[in-house]
C-alpha cells in the first residue's frame, strides 16, 4: 500500500496527475455518479438542498474508507478555491478522516512544477474550512426567505434567489426601461470627397461661419452644395498627436466569459466547462494528459513571478526585444497564492502546436487565453493621429475636418489584434497643388442613431464581476437562477429581457428594500465575509442582513398597498359590511374582506373580464357582457332575456386569409379545447390553436403571426417559418 493517498474528484484529473506523481503516492478517484464534485456541491447549495456529500453513496464511502485505511497520509486534490475548501471539509467528515494525517493539495495548475510544489507544502485543512462559502449562502438564504414571502412564492421549488441575482435582475430591468424610453435620432452631415494619385479621402463639414452646421433637410444641403461648388479649397492646418494604448488585462472568470461569448459565441456554462477540462488535462500527443491552463475560476489579477519571467522570455525569443516592456506588468499583489489570473501553464505550448490535438471548442478557448495572457505582457501600441482642417469660402466660412489614424508601433497588437485602422498613408500638405485642393464629389449623409445596448449573459456576468458583488464560484449560475424563476427570457441573438413576473419582482424589491438592492451594500456584505474569514472582525453577516430585512409579522395595509399586493375598493362585504380589498395570487385576482381571516372569512374570485367594457347592444343599447356557450365566449346583451342580441367575442384580429373580411373569434372544440376561427365559418374555414395577430413576419413575409402566452412572457411565432419574436418588440 502506498504511503500517501491522493483523492481527486474526476477521472480526467486522475490521469493528468499520474504523469507527475511518484510511485509512493496512490491516486484514487472519489467521484460517485458525477464528474465534477465541486460543481455539484455548488448546485446543492444553490438549489437549497442539504450541504452534504450526497453524491457519494454509502458503498462508495465504504470502498474509499477501505482504500485509505492503511495509508499514512491523505491528500485532497479538490479545486483551489472556496468550493474546494468546503468540499474538502465535507470529505473529511464523510470518510471520518479526523484521526488521519490529512492535507489539502492546492493545484493552481496541474503541471510538474505545481504538483511538486503542492505536495511539498501539504497545507492543513482548518477547522473552519469552507465557512466563507457557507456564510455567503447563509446571507443569500436569509434574503431568499424574505423575497419568497414578498412575492408569495414560499412553496415553489426554485433555487436560492441571492443578492447578486436580485442585482442582476435590477440591471436587466433598468436597462430595458432605459432602452424603451429612448428614441432614435437622425444626424445629418455634409461630406466632400477628394482624390489624387489614385487615393481618396472624405472630409466632413464641421463649421459654417464659426458655428456647428445644422442641415435641416436635403433642400438645405443642396443650397450649401451649390455655394460650395463656387469656392476654392485649401489645407488650413494639420494637427498631429500620438495615441498610446496599453494591452488588455489578463483574464479573470468574468472577463473570460464575456470574451468567449463575444469572439466565440460560447455560453457562460459552456465556457466554464471547457476551461475546467483544459485545466484538468487534455491529450496532446504525449503519454499522459497535460494540464494546459491554470484554474479558471478566479477574480484575482495576481501573476506569479515565475510565470511573468516565462512570458517575457517567450516574447523576447519569438517577437524580439522591441515587444518586451522595460518592467513586467503587475496588476495585483499576491493576497492569496491560490488565486491568480487565468493563463497557460507553459507559453511554449502555442495554439499552433496544439491545434491538431484539440477539438474546435477547447482549441478556440485555449487560443484566446494564450494570446490574451501573452499580450498582457507586451509593449503598448502606438498610433499616429492626424487631424486635417480644410477651409473654403471668404474668411474661412466653411471648415471641413478629417481624422486619420495610422499604426506606428504595433506592440501587443502583433499578437492580440483588435479593431485597428489599416491606413497606409497619412494625408499631408503635398496633396495641395498651387495652394489649392480640388474636390471631386459632394455627399449629403443622414444617419440614424439609436442606443441599442442590451445585456447578454456574458455582458451581465462581466458587469457583476466588475462590481465585485458575489463569490466568483457562484457567478456562472446567476443566469440559470433568473431563468429558473422565469424572471428573464433570452432572444435568439442572446439578449436578455425581463418578463412580467421579473418586472413585478424587481419593482417590489426596489420599493421594499431600496437600501439593500444596490451595488455598494452588496459589495460591503462581501467585504464583511472576507473580514470574517481573515479573523479581523467578529460579526454575524446572517444576523445583520436578517435585521435589515425584518418587517412586522403582518405588514400594514399601507405597506401592502405600496407594494401593489393590496388595492382598496369601494365595495362592501355582504357578510359584515367591511371594505373589500383586491389581492393577487398565482391563480389570479380575488377580493377579500378587510377583516379576513380573524373576524370574517368572506372572499370571492374576480372574473378577468368583470370590469371590461365591450360596447352596447345594437338593438336596445344596453351594455354588452361576456357569456360562455357551447362554442366558447361570446358577447350578449345584459338585458337578456328581454333582448337576445349576441355578437362574437372580439379578439381584435382580422381573418388572415386573403380576400376574407371576417374577424377572428374564439371557439371551443367538442372536447372543450379553445381555438380560433373565422366569424364567417363555414364560408371561411380558417382555424388556429394560437390567436392570430395582424403583424407580418419580418423574416419570411407571412401575412400574420400567432401569439403564444405564458405566465412569464408573450412571444409571437410565425406559423410558416416557426421564427419567434418578442411580443413587445414586435409591436414597437
Order of alpha helices (4+ residues) and beta strands (2+ residues): beta-alpha-beta-alpha-alpha-beta-alpha-beta-alpha-alpha-alpha-beta-beta-alpha-beta-alpha-alpha-alpha-alpha-alpha-beta-beta-beta-alpha-alpha-beta-beta-alpha-alpha-alpha-alpha-beta-beta-beta-beta-beta-beta-beta-beta-beta-beta-beta-beta-beta-beta-beta-alpha
